[in-house]
């Protein structure tokens, strides 16, 4: 089990008590009819991979404010993760949203929407996270595969990747590391391993 030591912020007191990964609680938020088997799989992999406590929340509908039909019926990932963060229960430290719906965001470079704008203004994605942050969301819409084992492995990798961003891990140049940038291709995810490279792992210790 990996131990993730987070430094607490000094507010009034002079001392700073360490918080270990055993005390970190992650809410797993399934949306709509997201299957229980997949929710359970994600709760388990996040628990074993990062050594944190996972708590499965009741399924809920996507908020209407996150819906967009700019290109096709989708849900804006940036709005989802902001709502999750704003509504995060005091008993939880992070939240991971899980959906079967297509999700999108505006892909940017140097603070501006990537060219061509019509392509990247509402860009379909597999997942999105604040880095660092408290909230992320993962969609199964773009990681489908006729082989159930391949599909579940993709789901695990994408979720471990997005939650890694929440913990402050950036994209990694090592193509075998789970934190590698997908570069708009699911094949990149298939090629990566469900593990952190030594450099990324050292950042969590």
Buried (B, 14 or more C-beta within 10 A) or exposed (E): EEEBEBEEEEEEEEEEEEBEBEEBBBBBBBBEEBEEEBBBBBBEBBBEBBBBBBBBBEBEEBBEEBEBEEBEEBBBBBBBBBBBBEEBEEEBBBBBBBBBBBBBBBBEEEEEBBEEEEEBBBBBBBBBBBBEBBBBBBBBBBBEBEEEEEBBBBBBBBBBBBBBBBBBBEBBEBEEBBBBBBEEEBEBBEEBEEBBBEEBBEBBE
